[in-house]
C-alpha cells in the first residue's frame, strides 16, 4: 500500500473528500484536525493535512509533468553512464 499526504483549505473540503474516500483509505495522521461539533473552541482556519494509505490509484495525487521528465532524464543518464563504462572496458 502506498502512503500519500494531502492538504485541504477548509473543513468542508476535507469532510467532502473524506466521505468519498472513506472506505478506500486508512488514515495514518491528521494535522490541524477540525474541532468536533459542539466544541467551544474557535474554528480552525489553518489548512488541514491528512496522511493516508491506499491501494486505490484514483486517490493518489497527480504527478506533475516536470517530475516525470526529471525521472526520465535520470534514467537516461544512468544508461548512458553504463554504456560509457562498458565501452571503456572494451
Beta strands, then each sheet from edge to edge (+ up, - down):
strand 1: 2-8
strand 2: 26-31
strand 3: 48-54
sheet 1: 1+ 3- 2+
end
